């Protein structure tokens, strides 16, 4: 089944299994979560509201069960760095780069939206469209797997608007040093996919289309989980 870009309602009991039965109040730890300094970007463009949801669907028909389970476990393991539990972001690197494989899972509203994202050129040296290897080493140009905490929107002279990431595990704890971020790229645009049959490769960043970045940058914020797995 192909997942609509507009999102689908997830089974409430399945998604909320690791959460409170009712939407919690705003986590007070948010007040203590330090902001990361960054250059001041221009005012963001308004984001189009998400369209009406579809029928109720079991989330495990959309996201791999083991990916969902590992992400839920990471929410508990790294709770001190991930105070926001309203939604999380999952990346399934087993999937082809032309497929939608970056998922925004709303744990309170019970819906999911999928996006496309690139992997690193070092992870796919033959440019087959599949990530085959992963590394945390600088200059490897590979993608890194594991749990990240979103560290807020930023702006860079090369990539422009982006979302900063902090790696929380040995497999990705050099993310800041390696400048692994979420940013828009021409090689992640639908037009590139249409002509090339797959997305282009990054230097290890989670690149996406410029339109998708606009939505993600507004919603990811600071202190949410991004979990990548092969």
C-alpha positions in Angstrom: 0.0 0.0 0.0 1.3 3.4 -0.9 1.3 6.0 1.9 -0.3 9.3 1.1 1.9 12.3 1.5 -1.0 13.9 3.4 -0.8 11.4 6.3 -2.8 8.6 7.6 -4.5 8.0 11.0 -2.7 5.3 13.0 -4.3 2.9 15.5 -4.3 4.9 18.7 -3.6 1.9 21.0 -0.7 0.8 18.9 1.0 4.2 18.8 0.3 5.2 22.4 1.5 1.8 23.9 4.7 3.5 25.1 3.1 6.8 26.1 0.4 8.0 28.5 -3.2 7.2 27.7 -4.1 10.8 27.4 -2.1 13.7 25.8 0.3 14.9 28.5 0.8 18.5 29.4 3.8 20.4 28.0 6.9 18.8 29.5 8.4 21.2 32.1 11.9 20.0 31.1 11.5 22.1 28.0 12.3 25.1 30.0 15.7 23.6 30.8 16.7 22.4 27.4 19.5 24.7 26.3 19.3 26.4 22.9 22.1 26.0 20.5 23.6 29.2 19.0 23.3 29.6 15.2 23.3 32.3 12.6 20.0 34.1 12.4 18.0 32.9 9.4 15.5 35.0 7.5 11.8 34.7 8.6 10.5 31.2 7.6 7.8 31.0 4.9 4.3 29.8 6.2 3.7 26.1 6.1 0.7 24.6 4.4 -1.6 22.9 6.9 -1.8 19.1 6.8 -4.9 17.9 4.9 -7.6 15.7 6.3 -6.5 12.3 7.5 -7.4 9.0 5.9 -8.9 5.8 7.4 -7.6 4.1 10.5 -4.6 2.0 9.7 -2.2 -0.2 11.7 1.1 1.7 11.9 3.0 -1.5 11.5 1.7 -1.7 7.9 3.5 1.6 7.2 6.7 1.5 9.4 8.8 -1.6 10.0 7.8 -3.0 13.5 11.5 -3.3 14.6 12.1 0.3 13.6 9.1 1.5 15.6 10.1 -0.6 18.6 13.8 0.6 18.5 12.6 4.2 18.3 10.2 3.8 21.2 13.1 2.3 23.3 15.3 5.2 22.3 12.7 7.7 23.7 13.2 6.1 27.1 16.9 5.6 26.9 17.6 9.2 25.9 14.7 10.8 27.7 16.9 13.4 29.3 17.8 14.7 25.8 14.4 14.2 24.2 11.9 16.0 26.3 9.3 16.4 23.5 7.2 13.2 23.1 4.4 14.5 20.9 6.0 13.2 17.7 9.1 11.4 16.5 11.0 11.0 13.2 12.1 7.7 11.8 14.4 6.9 8.8 14.3 3.4 7.2 17.6 3.0 5.4 16.6 -0.4 4.2 14.4 1.2 1.6 15.4 2.5 -1.8 16.2 6.2 -1.9 13.4 6.9 -4.3 10.9 5.7 -1.8 9.3 7.7 1.1 11.4 6.5 4.0 11.5 9.4 6.5 8.4 9.2 8.7 6.9 11.8 11.0 4.9 9.8 13.6 2.5 11.8 15.7 2.2 9.9 18.9 -0.7 12.0 20.2 -2.9 12.5 17.2 -2.2 9.1 15.7 -1.1 9.9 12.2 2.1 9.6 10.1 3.4 11.5 7.1 6.3 10.2 4.9 9.0 12.1 3.1 11.9 11.1 0.9 15.5 11.6 2.1 19.0 11.0 0.7 21.8 8.9 2.2 25.5 9.6 2.1 27.6 8.9 -1.0 30.0 6.8 1.1 27.1 4.6 2.1 26.3 3.9 -1.5 29.5 4.1 -3.5 28.0 2.4 -6.6 25.0 4.8 -6.5 22.6 1.9 -6.6 20.0 3.8 -4.6 20.5 1.6 -1.5 22.6 2.5 1.6 24.9 -0.5 2.2 27.4 0.8 4.9 27.3 3.3 7.7 30.0 5.2 9.7 30.5 7.8 12.3 34.0 8.7 10.9 34.7 12.2 9.7 35.3 12.5 5.9 33.6 9.1 5.4 30.7 10.7 3.7 28.5 7.9 5.0 25.2 8.1 6.8 25.1 7.3 10.5 22.4 5.3 12.2 21.0 5.5 15.7 19.2 8.0 17.9 19.5 11.8 17.3 18.0 14.7 19.1 16.8 17.6 17.0 18.6 20.7 18.0 16.5 23.4 16.4 16.4 25.3 13.1 19.6 26.9 11.8 21.0 28.6 8.7 24.3 27.9 7.0 26.2 29.7 4.2 26.4 26.6 2.0 23.1 24.6 2.7 20.9 27.5 3.7 18.0 26.7 6.1 18.5 23.4 8.0 17.8 21.5 11.2 20.7 20.8 13.5 21.1 17.3 15.0 22.9 15.9 18.0 24.0 12.3 17.8 23.2 10.4 21.0 25.0 7.1 20.5 28.5 5.8 19.7 27.3 5.3 16.1 26.5 9.0 15.5 27.9 11.1 18.4 30.2 13.0 15.9 27.2 14.4 14.1 28.0 18.0 15.0 31.7 17.6 14.2 30.7 16.1 10.8 28.0 18.7 10.2 25.3 16.1 9.8 22.1 18.1 9.4 18.7 18.0 7.7 18.7 20.3 4.7 17.1 20.8 1.3 18.9 19.8 -1.9 18.2 19.9 -5.6 19.2 16.2 -5.9 16.3 15.3 -3.5 13.7 17.1 -5.6 10.9 15.1 -7.3 12.2 16.3 -10.7 15.6 14.7 -10.0 13.9 11.5 -9.0 11.8 11.5 -12.2 14.8 11.9 -14.5 17.4 9.8 -12.6 15.2 7.1 -11.1 16.6 7.7 -7.6 17.7 10.5 -5.4 21.2 11.9 -5.4 23.6 11.3 -2.5 24.6 13.6 0.3 27.9 13.8 2.3 26.1 12.0 5.1 23.3 14.5 5.8 19.6 13.8 5.7 18.8 15.8 2.5 15.3 16.3 1.4 13.4 18.4 -1.1 13.2 22.1 -0.4 9.4 22.0 0.1 9.7 19.1 2.5 12.4 20.9 4.5 10.1 23.8 5.0 7.5 21.6 6.7 10.1 19.6 8.6 12.0 22.6 9.8 8.9 24.1 11.3 7.7 20.9 13.0 10.9 19.2 14.2 12.0 22.0 16.5 14.3 21.2 19.4 14.3 18.2 21.6 12.5 15.5 19.5 13.8 12.1 18.4 15.1 11.3 15.0 16.0 7.6 14.8 17.7 6.1 11.7 18.1 2.4 11.1 19.2 0.1 8.3 
